[in-house]
């Protein structure tokens, strides 16, 4: 009996990971620019939050890593349909690098029982904070701007939308996890 359960679990896990990767790739196209910053508003961070809530930390790292590798290889999966190493090492690449830390960490801290409040607070305080820290660090370095300018360009305009996306990701994460039990 155990022999049939293991391949089924592996198939289920790989399917969840593939769906999360596809969700990330598709939502990266749902984005729009802001006139005063090289960053874009995107639905991708919503997909990354959902990914962290429905997968294990290792699976989340693998999905985010695969996403970064696809974009680095030239597949247009980065925000706004962009790709390439230039994107990873440009002004907004810090966000992408930070996702490799933020979302596996979010997954590791989510707990065993789906809980909207916990998910939302973790995504707001871990997901947003780590992502924005990576974004501001690279933007300040690449654009040779002050920390204040970096905060105004890389963090401040995104906070309201990011909080809403965290709430939606928490809601979806709870619903998905409960339906899979």
Secondary structure, DSSP 8 states (H G I E B T S, - for coil): -HHHHHHHHHHHHHHHHHHHHHHHHHHTTSEEE-TT-S-EEESHHHHHHHHHHHS-HHHHHHHHHHHHHHHHTT-S-BTTTB-SHHHHHSTTHHHHHHHHHHHHHHHHHS-SS--HHHHHHHIIIIIIHHHHHHHHHHHHHHHT--HHHHHHHHTGGGHHHHHHHHHHHHHHHHHHHHHH-
